[in-house]
Amino acid sequence: MWDRLAASDPGLLRLTAGLRTVAAIALALAVLAALRVPVPQLVAGAMAAMVATFAVREKQRGPQAVTLALGLPVALASVSLGTLLNQRVVVGDLFFVVLIFCAVYGRRFGDRGTALGLIGFQIYFLSLFVGAAPSALPALYGVICVAFACSAAARFALLPQTPAGTLDRLRRAFRARLAQLLATQAELLDAGPEDAEKVLEDLREGTARLHEAALMIQGRLEDGVLDPAVARLLQRRIADAEIAAERLGLLLLTARSARRTDTLTLHLPGAPLPSGVELPVRDEAADALRRDLGALRLLMLRPAGEASGTALAQARNRLLGYREEENLPAASPAVQDVFRGLGEAARAALGLRVALEGPQDESDDTPATARSREELEAEDAAIEVSEEREPEEPEPAGLQRPTTRAALQVAVGSSLAIAGGELLSSQRWYWAVLTCWIVFLNTASTGEILVKGYRRLLGTVLGVVAGIGLAGLVGHHTWTAFALVLVFIFAMFYTAPLSYTLMSFFVTAMLGLLYTLLNTYSMSVLVLRIEETALGAACGVIAAAVVLPIHTDRRTNDLLVAVLDRLAEVTRGAVDQLSGGAGGDLVEQARELDQALADLRAATQPLTHPITPLRSRRDTARYVVALLETCAYHGRSLAATAELLPTHPSIAADPRLRGACARIVHNIEAIAAHVRDPRADAGIETGPSIASMLEPGTLRTPRYGRVTDRVLRHLQRLDEAVSGLARPLGVAGGPAQPRG
């Protein structure tokens, strides 16, 4: 069960965020209740503790303490101005708009600027929500100070979180997700025609979840590991394990089919299972595959400290022997490839275990295992950390700076929301402003804002229905209502990264209880909440569409070009190193490619959302992203193979690969040029397969054959996937031109 929790919540980040916020609020309520403050101040203290906890996002404890200390005077100033200006409609509204502009503009100063802006806005909102009067300001000052102190106690004493601890939990999550993916691959062996499609969909989801965990680990390495060499080693081992697991899934799919499986099958939702002859489920080879997949799963999942006896060591030795062609069963070549893939995955598991847990007991090693250890040690010794960093691209200036644009858009949208909200209700107009503010958080295009506004409205409507029922059940039982509020706050933070609709549901249900505590609950109030939410979302969309708009097409095109540039860089560097040159920092280049693809995947959500009326456009966007994920997989695999070149006697450089790669890089750059400017005279080149472009003989010695075959296979699949991108993106193609 702990492994399942670790896999569902990598690093326990959502669990920690929810528990820490609930702990801060509960502690604040306990202190304020002991001081016998009235209910409105209890509500204010709970909201202030929540804001002080979730606003601070730095990863190191020192910067967190500084931001929290700076946030207190910001909160006191904000509540003072909110209370004093609340009675002066015009001046108060104008200041609120200025405050919103400054809060959003502060994002350009990093996590601290974002946190202080968020605290300033939310505490101003708090003063409006509780209807604070100037005479209550001294008491509110005390309540806010207590809330910030309780937030600090929850963060630094009750539920401390360090970058190293988070990284350790992320590693466990990666291993748990890897084990889940291997379990799904084992299910693929026995899946009949009626279950095969579901298992394939589970395989896609498991592969994507494993990749997500790998990206999260890479994002935390810099803060969680002090030694850059150790960080680079961990990054390489995580990448090796991910590639080996994904390749094993492809080999299993191929073994079930009469023909080789296209890599796109693992990345395109809805793609059918390859047709052909299914793998027999009761022969000796299939039984051995089930046994060895189970053994590999245990190797990946179980730390060395939890293993006893020699059973796992014997299973590891057997799996690693497949790399040396030992004990391969009498089966078809496709099935034998699966066993070889098991050997490569076992090697990745061994490298991951050594990187995470240090030296292991070698007393039970076979010669094949000893050779694998020697290869891993040679790789570790060859790791060099480059201190040089590529210069960052200059950020756009003036109105084109993202923070300036967003600040202007939110200010205009909030002005519209204030005007419309005042017409709906002179008492609770601020709900429209809050919705307008929230739909702009973590969004960058009009389409993203539209989808976020829709999700917030849907969650609000469902939350109002729940709030009506809860208000009737709870009545005026104060502490029962506060207990439910804590439950909803935990659920809100735990579900926020998963579903914005669910988060909005819990927020609205919680607000229904708070209105009950403040004796302001009524059906009309909850209906007004829906109206103000709809108004705020509409104002946000209008402002995003009118004020310095960034249309979804433009943003996705920019991100698509970034992905293609990174893909060309990784491919060129990997093939250059495989050809005998120096390919640069391939691990870091592959990480940048993965991050660029993750950004593109998030930006295309408005295009692929189920409510979009443009079905063909949705299918095209999914197809393009799936093709890019396929390209990224082959790019990562080439980079991983190239990284082995300096230390492995089983891999030899071949200068002819550079010429074979030229067409691929040219096509990637041609597609990127077309996306930048559709009028550009750019076209892709087509021609013979990559393998046929190389003269046979020197590359196919018995010692180097399998590795070379794999490199050529990745290049061939990458060439096909890049050519496949040209069609949906409207890039013309023609025969390849002779190259020197």
Secondary structure, DSSP 8 states (H G I E B T S, - for coil): -HHHHHHHSGGGHHHHHHHHHHHHHHHHHHHHHHTT--HHHHHHHHHHHHHHHHS---SSHHHHHHHHHHHHHHHHHHHHHHHHHTT-HHHHHHHHHHHHHHHHHGGGGHHHHHHHHHHHHHHHHHHHHTT--GGGHHHHHHHHHHHHHHHHHIIIIIS---HHHHHHHHHHHHHHHHHHHHHHHHHHHH--TTTHHHHHHHHHHHHHHHHHHHHHHHHHHHHH-S-HHHHHHHHHHHHHHHHHHHHHHHHHHHHTSSS---GGGGTSTT-----S----SSSHHHHHHHHHHHHHHHHHHS-GGG--SSHHHHHHHHHHHGGGTTT--S--HHHHHHHHHHHHHHHHHHHHHHHHH-S---TT--HHHHHHHHHHHHHHHH---------------GGGSHHHHHHHHHHHHHHHHHHHHHHH-SSSTHHHHHHHHHHTTT--SHHHHHHHHHHHHHHHHHHHHHHHHHHHHHTT-HHHHHHHHHHHHHHHHHHTTT-HHHHHHHHHHHHHHHHHHTT---HHHHHHHHHHHHHHHHHHHHHHHHSS---HHHHHHHHHHHHHHHHHHHHHHHHHHHTTS----HHHHHHHHHHHHHHHHHHTHHHHSTT-S-HHHHHHHHHHHHHHHHHHHHHHHHHHHHHHTTT-TT----THHHHHHHHHHHHHHHHHHHHH-TTS--EEEE-S-TGGGS-SSTT--TTTHHHHHHHHHHHHHHHHHHHHHHHHHT-EEEE-----
